[in-house]
Amino acid sequence: MKPQRSRQFELGLQLGFLDNRLNVELTGYTMKTYNQILNGTLPQSSGFTSVVLNRGSLGNKGLEFVINATPVRTKDFTGP
């Protein structure tokens, strides 16, 4: 058996505009998991009931995008 392993990569960007009243964040990622341990069933005619396999793999990718804004800012008040 081999141990389960994961590899991931993430890259992000954060930008501020208009004296940081408008902020934009962009993040992209990818992840792959391999050598997953899986349980499998066997036919009873084989003389065994199950087998443990080291063959699974799973991957996912994603993109995140966030916008933050402060539309009103004075010395006495800051908007959402």
N, C-alpha and C positions, 0 to 999 in steps of 0.2 A: 504494500500500500504506500502511496505517496501522500504527502500532506496537501490539503486544499490550499490553493494559492489565489491571490487577487492582485490585479494590476489596475491602477487608475491614474488618470491624468486630468487635471483641472486647470483652466486658464480663465482669468477674469480681468475685467476692465471697469474702472469707475471714473466717471467724468462729472465735473461740476461746472455749471454755467450761471451767468447772471449773479455773480457774487455768492455762489453756492445756494441760490434760491431754487434752482432746478438741478437735480442730480439724476444721473442715469447709470445703472449698473448692468453689466452684461457678463454672464458666466457660462462657459461651455465645459462639459465633462464627458468622459468616457470611462467605462469600467468593465473589466472582464474577469470572471472567476472561472477557474478551471481545476481539474482533478477533483471534482466533487465526488463524494462517496455516496453511492446509490445502492439501495437494496432491491434485488430482483427476485421474482419467483420462478421456480423451475417445475416442470411436470413431475408428478409423483413417480412416473415410470423410470425416472433417472436415478431414483434412490435418495435424492436430496430434495429439500423443500425450498431452499433459498440460496442466493449467491450475493456476495457483496462486490460491487464493481467500483472502480476508480476512474470513471469515464465522463462524468457530467461536466458541462460548461455552460456558462450563462454570461451574456453581455448586455449592457445597456448604455445609452447615450442620451444626453439631455442638454437643453439650452434654457437658461433662466434670464429673464429680462425684468428689471425693476425701475420704475420712475418715481422719484420723490419730488414734491414741489412745496414751496412755501410761498403762496400767492400774496400774502400781506405781511409786511414786517415794518413795524415802527418802533420807536424807543419804548413805548408802553405796551405794545401788543405784538405777538407773533402768531400768525395763522397756522392751520394744520399743515 
